């Protein structure tokens, strides 16, 4: 799992964060705690999940959609489409951030959650 973590995580992050041990260390440890079966199951679920797009329009509760601007795994464009489909969704874009926003931009994520919850 250590070898998987080294290869899998770097492309998920904003390039400026790949060499930051404060970001990489906890992410590497998280992946290394996983079993191969767990990771395999997560990948299988991701690849085989049904398209939920038709259900997005039926969501009635408040929704916050957050995305790192440089997220190469789940793009800003994908999040913009979701935000357009969910009634009254709020889209927040985290700058200088890839797929791991809570690690890469924790202050911005917390601020977005705080504002969203207060509204």
N, C-alpha and C positions, 0 to 999 in steps of 0.2 A: 504494500500500500504506500510505502514511502516513495517508491519510484513513480507510482501512479500520481501521487500528490505533486511531485516535482514537475511532471510534464503537464498535468491537467490544470493546475491552478494558475500558472503564469498567464496563459492566454485569456483567462477570465478577468484579470485585473487591468486597471489602467496601467500603462507602461511605467509611470512614475512610482508605482507602488510595489513592483515586483521585487525590488531590492530592499524594501523597508521591512526589517525584522519585526517591527511592532504590528504589522499587518500580516506578513507571511507566516510567522511562527504559530499564531493560534490557528490559522487556516490549515497549515500543514499538519498540526497536531489533530485537528478535527478529522481530516481525511485519514490519517494514520490510525485513528481509533476505530474506523469502520472496517468491517470485514469485506472480503471480496464479494461474498454473496449479497451483502447489503448494497454495495455499489452496483453490482450487476442488476439487482432488482430495481434500483432507482433508475438506471439507464433504460431498462426494459419498459418500465412504467412510463417514462418520458416519451419513448419512441412509439409506444402503442396506445397512448391515451387518446380518447375520442376528442374531436373538436368541440369545444364548449361554446364556440362563438355565438351560436343561435340562442344560448341561454343568457348571454350578457345583457341583452335588452330587458330581461325580466327582473333584474336585480333592483330591489326597492330600497335597500339600506344605503347609508353613506359609504362611499368607496374611495380610498386613497390608492392611487397607482403611482409607485415610485420606480424610477429607472436611472441608472448611471448613463450619462450621455455617451460614453464610450463602451457600453455593454455590447460585446461582440457575440454573446450567446443568446441574448434576448433583447433585440434591438429597440432603440427609441421608436422607430417606425411601428413596430409591433405593439408597443405600449400606447402609442397615439391612436391606433385603430381600436384597441380595447377601451381607451378612455372615451372615444366617440360612441362606442356601442353601449356603454353602461350609463344609464340616465344619471345626470348630476355627479359624475365621477370627477375627482380632482387629480390631475396629473402633475407630479413633481419630478423635475429633472435634476439629478445630482451631478454637478460639474466635476471634472477631473476624476471620474469614477467609472469603474467597469461593472461587473456583475455582482460584486460583493459589497454593495453599498453600506450595510451596517458596519463593516470593517474599514472600508475605504473612506467613508464620509459620515462617521457616527454623529457628529454634531448636527450636520444638515438633516440626517434621517430623523434624529430626535426632535429637531425643530419642526420639521414637516409633520411629524406625528402629533406634537404638542398643539400646533395650530389647528390641525384637522380635528383633533379630539375636543378642542375648545369650541369649535364651530358646531 
